[in-house]
Each structure stands twice: as structure tokens, then as C-alpha cells.
Amino acid sequence: GWWLPGGGVDKGETTQAAVVRELREEAGLIVRGEPRLLSVHSNERFFPGDHVLVFRIDAFDLTERTSHGEIAEIGWFHPDALPEDTTRATRARLAEIFGGVAPDPNW
């Protein structure tokens, strides 16, 4: 299925630095400016004690992605025209970001 880019925070890394690194690795995005925290979600259902942070970036450049093993394909879609197999959590986050829906505290 399709989902938003993401990943863990490495030891000694800030969450903002992790966002920049993960976007570069997974999508080939070079972030310009500071990522802005939008929401925090509990991921207890899948990983007890885990939290997912959603950030917004306002400007980026595209380059080659550095991680090809874990990501089979990347795609850019309008929020109103997502592929059928887009994950429920991705749809929910996009509705929160673009549709004005209040953030759900659960992932």
C-alpha cells in the first residue's frame, strides 16, 4: 500500500533532523527550511510505547533518493485522488492536514 514517508529517530538525532534524513533517504527530498511539527499520535495498537510525529515542510528540492531497499516505489498524488491501497492512517493524516479535520490522538 501507499503511506507517508517516515522512520525512527537515531540516537543523538533531533526529530527535525530525522525528518530531513528520512525524506532524503526515502523520497529524494532535500528540505529547505525547518520542518514544522503538526501533530503527535499514539501508535500503541501496533507498537506499545511508540509515538508518531507528523511534520510539515514548505519547500524542498528533488534529488536521487539514497535508500532503495526498503521503498519499492514513490508517487505524488493529489489528496483527493489517492490510490485505493493508501493506508487508513495516511488518509487520516492527509484529511487532518488538507481537510481541516481535527488530529486524532491515535495513529
CORCORMO-V351680 format. One record per residue. N is the residue number from 1. RES is the residue in one letter. PSI is psi in radians with two decimals (999 if undefined). BURIAL is I if it has 24 or more other ideal C-beta (glycine too) atoms within 12 Angstrom, else O. Layout:
BEGIN
n:N res:RES psi:PSI burial:BURIAL
n:N res:RES psi:PSI burial:BURIAL
END
This chain:
BEGIN
n:1 res:G psi:3.08 burial:O
n:2 res:W psi:2.42 burial:O
n:3 res:W psi:2.96 burial:I
n:4 res:L psi:2.66 burial:I
n:5 res:P psi:2.64 burial:I
n:6 res:G psi:3.08 burial:I
n:7 res:G psi:-3.07 burial:I
n:8 res:G psi:2.92 burial:O
n:9 res:V psi:2.15 burial:O
n:10 res:D psi:2.71 burial:O
n:11 res:K psi:2.27 burial:O
n:12 res:G psi:0.05 burial:O
n:13 res:E psi:2.47 burial:O
n:14 res:T psi:2.82 burial:O
n:15 res:T psi:-0.67 burial:I
n:16 res:Q psi:-0.72 burial:O
n:17 res:A psi:-0.63 burial:O
n:18 res:A psi:-0.71 burial:I
n:19 res:V psi:-0.86 burial:I
n:20 res:V psi:-0.80 burial:I
n:21 res:R psi:-0.85 burial:I
n:22 res:E psi:-0.71 burial:I
n:23 res:L psi:-0.64 burial:I
n:24 res:R psi:-0.83 burial:I
n:25 res:E psi:-0.84 burial:I
n:26 res:E psi:-0.56 burial:I
n:27 res:A psi:-0.09 burial:I
n:28 res:G psi:0.44 burial:O
n:29 res:L psi:2.31 burial:I
n:30 res:I psi:1.91 burial:O
n:31 res:V psi:2.30 burial:I
n:32 res:R psi:2.22 burial:O
n:33 res:G psi:-3.12 burial:O
n:34 res:E psi:2.24 burial:O
n:35 res:P psi:2.44 burial:I
n:36 res:R psi:2.18 burial:O
n:37 res:L psi:2.22 burial:O
n:38 res:L psi:-0.70 burial:O
n:39 res:S psi:2.79 burial:I
n:40 res:V psi:2.35 burial:O
n:41 res:H psi:2.43 burial:I
n:42 res:S psi:2.36 burial:O
n:43 res:N psi:0.58 burial:O
n:44 res:E psi:-0.59 burial:O
n:45 res:R psi:-0.65 burial:O
n:46 res:F psi:-0.64 burial:O
n:47 res:F psi:1.69 burial:O
n:48 res:P psi:2.29 burial:O
n:49 res:G psi:-0.07 burial:O
n:50 res:D psi:2.50 burial:O
n:51 res:H psi:2.53 burial:O
n:52 res:V psi:2.23 burial:I
n:53 res:L psi:2.35 burial:I
n:54 res:V psi:2.19 burial:I
n:55 res:F psi:2.74 burial:I
n:56 res:R psi:2.41 burial:I
n:57 res:I psi:2.46 burial:I
n:58 res:D psi:-0.30 burial:O
n:59 res:A psi:2.47 burial:O
n:60 res:F psi:2.82 burial:O
n:61 res:D psi:2.70 burial:O
n:62 res:L psi:2.46 burial:O
n:63 res:T psi:-3.04 burial:O
n:64 res:E psi:2.39 burial:O
n:65 res:R psi:2.66 burial:O
n:66 res:T psi:-0.25 burial:O
n:67 res:S psi:1.93 burial:O
n:68 res:H psi:-0.27 burial:O
n:69 res:G psi:-0.71 burial:O
n:70 res:E psi:-0.26 burial:O
n:71 res:I psi:2.03 burial:O
n:72 res:A psi:-0.63 burial:O
n:73 res:E psi:2.55 burial:O
n:74 res:I psi:2.67 burial:O
n:75 res:G psi:2.68 burial:O
n:76 res:W psi:2.17 burial:O
n:77 res:F psi:2.56 burial:O
n:78 res:H psi:2.47 burial:O
n:79 res:P psi:-0.42 burial:O
n:80 res:D psi:0.01 burial:O
n:81 res:A psi:0.89 burial:O
n:82 res:L psi:2.58 burial:I
n:83 res:P psi:2.66 burial:O
n:84 res:E psi:-0.60 burial:O
n:85 res:D psi:0.41 burial:O
n:86 res:T psi:2.35 burial:O
n:87 res:T psi:2.68 burial:O
n:88 res:R psi:-0.76 burial:O
n:89 res:A psi:-0.68 burial:I
n:90 res:T psi:-0.77 burial:I
n:91 res:R psi:-0.73 burial:I
n:92 res:A psi:-0.78 burial:I
n:93 res:R psi:-0.72 burial:I
n:94 res:L psi:-0.63 burial:I
n:95 res:A psi:-0.64 burial:O
n:96 res:E psi:-0.74 burial:I
n:97 res:I psi:-0.84 burial:O
n:98 res:F psi:-0.35 burial:O
n:99 res:G psi:0.01 burial:O
n:100 res:G psi:0.27 burial:O
n:101 res:V psi:2.41 burial:O
n:102 res:A psi:2.41 burial:O
n:103 res:P psi:2.34 burial:I
n:104 res:D psi:2.28 burial:O
n:105 res:P psi:-0.27 burial:O
n:106 res:N psi:2.47 burial:O
n:107 res:W psi:999 burial:I
END
